[in-house]
C-alpha cells in the first residue's frame, strides 16, 4: 500500500511538472491574458460603439496597459476617455481626478511626456473654470502635477537671483562646477538633521569645484540668517519670504523638503535627494567626471 501511494505521488508530480498548466508562471499567464485583452479591445474600439461602452473599454485598456508596464500609450488613451466625460455641474470629479488625471500625470512623467501632461492639465483647468468646484479641483490638480515640473536626471535648472548677502547668483554661469541645489528651511526637521553632512561635504570638496545653492522656504528672515551664521554656511541662499509659495519651489514643483538636485559639470542634473554617504560619493564621482 505504501509502495502504491509512493508510485501515485511520483506519477502525479511528474504529470504536474510536465502539464501545460504548470508550464507558465502566474505572471506569464496574466501577461498573455492582458495582451489578448488589449488586442481584442483595440479591435472593438474600431467599431461604432456608444460613448458608455467606449469609456468602459478605454478604462480596461488603461488598466491592462499599466499592469503590463506599457505606459507610453496610456496618456493618449486617458485623453480619449477624458473627452467622453461630462464636464458640467454634474461631472464625476472623483472619477476624473483618480481614474484619468492622476494616471495621466504618472504615466506621462514615467515616459518623458511631461509637455503633453502639462498641456492636458491646462486643458482640464480651462474646461472646469466655471464649475462650482473648480477651486477644489485646481488644488488637487496642482498637487498631482507638481512632479511634472520637478527636474529629473539629464534636465537642466536655470535661474538667477540676488542672495541674502547681496551677491548676484546665476546658475547657468557656474560652469565646470558640481552644484547641489538644496530646497530647505530652518523649521524642517529632516533638513536640519541632514545639514551637518551637507556642510561636511562642502568643506571637503569646495576647493575641488563643489558648491551649494540653498533655496530657503523660510518666512522668518531673521531666523534664517541666524541659522546660517551659527552653522557657518557660506554658500548663497535664495530667500523670498513666501514659504511654500517660494517662487523657485513653485517653478520646480517642490512639494516636500528637503529636496536636493546634484548638477554635474555639464549643467545637467545627475541625481536628486541624495543623503549622507550617498551625497558625498556622488559629489566625488561627479568631480572626477564619472
ABEGO torsion letter per residue (X at the ends): XAAAAAAAAAAAAAAAAABAAAABBAAAAAAAAAAAAAAAAAAAAABBBBAAAAAAAAAAAAAAAAAAGBAAAAAAAAAAAAAABBABAABBAAAAAAAAAAAAAAAAAAAGAAAAAAAAAAAAAAAAAABAAAAAAAAAAAAAAAAAABBBBGBBBBBBBBBAAGBBBBAAABBGBBBBBBBBBAABAAAAAAAAAAAAAAAAAAAAGBBBBBBBABABAAAAAAAAAAAGBABBBBBAGAEAABAAAAAAGBABOBBBBBBBAAGBBABBGBBEAAAAAAAAAAAAGX
